[in-house]
Amino acid sequence: MKIAVDAMGGDNAPQVVVEGIEQARDEWSDLEFVLYGDQEQIKEYMKNDDRITIVHTTEQILGTDEPVRAIRSKKDASMVLAAKSVKDGENDALFSLGNTGALLAAGIFIVGRIKQVSRPALMPTLPATNSPLGVNMLDVGANAEAKASYLQQWAIMGSIYAHDVKKIDKPRIALLNNGTEYDKGDSLHKEAYQLLNNTESINFIGNVESNNILAGVADVIVTDGFTGNAALKATEGAARILLSELKDALLNNGIFTKMGAAIVAPSLKGMRQMFDTSQAGGAVLLGLKSPVVKAHGAADAKTIYYTVKQIRDMLQNDTINKANKYFEQMSEEK
């Protein structure tokens, strides 16, 4: 299994990319990596090149670049060449920490989407109470507008992913809505509810409200990209502020508060671990012909290691082809 890596994407590239890739390389002997980027910079941090090939590139896509224009104009950028290698069958999957919009564009226009999937969706893994595997939510930004049929396709792909990669026997699929009743929401959500409820291949449990996204009530939550992105950022922002305020309250309110903080520190460790999503890997762009995964730009080597594990699981389980075959069968039945 060969993974194409955009080694120049992210805040701390290529150092953390190389460190994470080498950790993964040393763990799994069935993986090979092709790193696209500045050869001198990559070699500076590389301990050895066992099962790692470098393809020197002269350009990179920046976080400030307009995504589609960058993909079309920067033909020699590390992300573009990595994506082309997957399209041409030279590598099996694409991994990047770079510009999210550009990676979406590279996935759609270069790697290509599954024929029967109308729109690919971006799916991260979020922490969830009483659920060490977390919850997957899609779409969180690839499609600002959606149709009910898109949400049905995303639910099917999310279910296949949760079954294959997270080893959940019957993943619980929920629709993000403004109420739990079946007739809640606008026309899109009402139609989507009926489609999901009549999709026999998934374990649809109904609507879930945004206050329960992290409650562990579902394994996969389906929504349109506009709502999903807003909910994701609101959830991340609230969690960040809460943890920051809690830390400030415990450490900056006198000696007795600090003593109390020392006493409850072991209990707070569990909370910190819950919000540590590094082991969940990256966000998957589902609906493409090959695995394309985006890790956060500020990711460290640990996150990269687990993202490689995530990609390896997808390749081992042939997750993409399972989705492809499913939609081909649906198309034939129609």
PyMOL commands that set and color helices and strands:
alter all, ss='L'
color gray80, all
select helices_A, chain A and resi 15-27+39-45+67-73+78-87+100-111+148-164+187-197+210-212+225-251+255-274+278-280+301-316+319-333
alter helices_A, ss='H'
color red, helices_A
select strands_A, chain A and resi 2-6+32-37+52-56+93-96+121-123+125-128+131-138+172-176+203-208+220-222+283-286+292-294
alter strands_A, ss='S'
color yellow, strands_A
deselect
rebuild
show_as cartoon
